[in-house]
Each structure stands twice: as structure tokens, then as C-alpha cells.
Amino acid sequence: MRVTRPARYLPGVLGVACATALGVATGISLADDVMLYLFAIMLAALGGRGPGIAAAALAVVAYDFFFIDPRYALSVDDLRNVMTFAVMFAVGTAMGSLVAALRRRERRTAALLAFTSQAASATTTAELDAALTAHVRELTGGRPRDELDRDLRSLIDAIERQAGVANARIRLAADARDAALRAQAEELRSSLLSTVSHDLRTPLAAITGMATALRESEGLTAEQVEALDTVVDEARRLGEILSNLLAITRVESGAALRREWVPVEELVGTALGRTETALAGHDVAIELERDVGVVVDPVLTELLLLNLLENAGKHTPAQTPVEIRARRDDGGVAIEVSDRGPGLPPGPEPQVFEKFFRGPDARVAGAGLGLAVCRGIALAQGGRIEAVRRDGGGATFRVWLPGGDPPAVEAEA
């Protein structure tokens, strides 16, 4: 409960006393006495509504006692004086109420500014919650929200809105810091992968060449030939991993791509030639629309198809078919690689294109980069890729690439 300070009433008492003394000593008119009392009431009202009403009541009593006939008696013979008394009370009440409202608004603004200052300096949600709790407890005194007046509830609502804005700022700042850290980590990883890949290509090529030459030498035992076959196969697999690392680093770094019109038949034929070993034992069916071409980077697009075909060969049982189709679609070309293997792992289809993703039932070793490289190459060339489960088992990987007309060829003379 708010305690009223008696000192707030002192200016009103002194003001009315001075107005009375001045009026009695000078003998001024009643209208001038009223003006003096109104001035004293206005000064008293600066202390709030209570002091203003008290000064008005005291002024009415003094005015009636000292200046209204019959003097020195508390009685009123003229009804016009009642109107004067009413005006004094109205001025005191209005001025006091206005001052009280201004002071409430001042306290509200000060409290809101104090909380805003603390909220602006908060760097965590814990600091913000502590500041909010402290300010609300100070304003309410621990009382329930039904028990608060409308102005105080409005102030608490404003503070809570400011807390919401500050909380959003803290979250955005945290997200920005996390994004910057992720970007730095990704940049470091890309640089590391690119450096390692380039440095390993030369010694890997030397190992592959020497192992191949030794395997073709005469006088080797069966165990030695088998060991050299393993060396060549593993070196080739490591070379594929390095190619994928270089490709994904290139497309994610935003490097400019060399685009040209290439027949789909040529891309598919080259990729099939490089995957003879991976597709051995599979019945490959090819269905390509004639005179279909794409405007792409030939090397990267060949690597995309190579990864899709090797994925089908590695992860599907022998003797199961692999189907390759290409057709015009929506201003571009849709290329599909389908199989009848175990299909996609449980979960959403796009997860298979994440870096280093490996299904729970993966049948062969790998780094989990092939499909991630496919997605990166497709997106970098303005295309898209998706994985779809097939009815009856298996999966279809569908790539859409931008198409175009073949370059004009000048007729020979």
C-alpha cells in the first residue's frame, strides 16, 4: 500500500495562507481573491490529485470565512459563490489528476527504459529472463496479475513485448554466429579436401601404373597376381574418391563451369565404358530419345552419370537389371537410372544425397560421397536430382539437366 507523504500537502497550505494574507492586507476585489486561490490550488496540484483537492477545500473554507458575507462565518448567502467553490474544486481535481497521470507515465517510461537498457545488454536468454523477472517483481510487488490496475498491466505488457524483441535479437545473433562458424568450418574443410586431393593424385597414379605393369609381368605366382589385382582395384577406388572430392569442392566453391552442348548418347556411352567392371553381371537396358542433348560441363556430367551407374552396380545384387532412359522434359532432358536392388533406406528420399551418408545395409565399402557429388553437379548446372522408390523394389534416380539446340554446322563447299 502506498504511503502518502505529508510534505506533498505543505505547498498547498502555504499557498492558501499567502493568498488569504495578501487578500486581507490589500483589500483587493473578490475576483482577484479567487484568482489568487486558483493559483495556490494549481501550485498544490503539482504534488498530485490529493494535494490539489486538499488545497481546493482549504481555499474554499478560507475564501468563505474571510471574504464572503457574512464574514468570519462558514455560511453562503449568494448561490453564485457556490459556483466559485465548484470551480476551485474542479481545478484542483483536474490539475491533480493530470499531474498524477503524467507522473505515472514518467514512471512507466523510466521503468520501460531501464528494462530496455538491460535487455539490450543481455547476450543470452538466461540474462534476459533474469532481468524480466526482476523488473516484473519490482513493479508488482509479488501481487497476482488480477489484482493490478490497468496502467500497471499495460506497463508489464509493454515490458514483455520488449523482452520478445530482445529474445528474437539474441536468437538471430546466435544463428548468425553459428552460421559464421559453419561457413568457416566448411571453407576449411573444402580447402583441406582440395589440397589433399591434388597432392594424392600424383602418387596414386604412380602406384596404379606400377602395380598394373607388375601384374602384366611374367613369372608371377597366383598369389602375387591376386595381390596386385587388389592393389589396382583399391587404387582405382581411391582415385574415384579423389575425383568426387575434387568435384564437390569445385561445385561448392562456385567455380565457373565450362558449358557446351553434348549429346546424351555420348555422355551415357562414355560413362558405361568406364563402369564395365561395376556393371558386370547386370543386364543393362538403354532407352534414349534420339537427337537429345544437354548444355552442361561434359567432365562433371560424365562424373554424375558414372556415380549413378556405379551406385547401381555396387548396391544391387548380380543378375538384376539396370535401366537407363533419357527423354526431353520441360525444356530440358530427364535422365533416369533405375535398378531392382534393395531400394532406398528407410527415411526421406533426399537423405541419400547428403555428404558421407551410408545406408544401414550398405553392401560395399565407400565414403558416401557419390550421390552428394551428383546433387552438387546437378544444382551447379541449373538442374535437379531426385531419388524415387520403385514399385516392386528398387530405386530410380532421376536427373533433369538444361537442354538446348546443337551448335550450327557450316555446310561444306
Secondary structure, 3 states (H helix, E strand, C coil): CCCCCHHHHHHHHHHHHHHHHHHHHHCCCHHHHHHHHHHHHHHHHCCCHHHHHHHHHHHHHHHHHHCCCCCCCCCCCCHHHHHHHHHHHHHHHHHHHHHHHHHHHHHHHHHHHHHHHHHHHCCCHHHHHHHHHHHHHHHHCCCCHHHCCHHHHHHHHHHHHHHHHHHHHHHHHHHHHHHHHHHHHHHHHHHHHHHHHHHHHHHHHHHHHHHHHHHCCCCCCHHHHHHHHHHHHHHHHHHHHHHHHHHHHHHHCCCCCCCEEEEHHHHHHHHHHHCCCCCCCCCEEEEECCCCEEEECHHHHHHHHHHHHHHHHHHCCCCCCEEEEEEEECCEEEEEEEECCCCCCCCCHHHHHCCCCCCCCCCCCCCCCHHHHHHHHHHHCCCEEEEEECCCCCEEEEEEEEECCCCCCCCCC
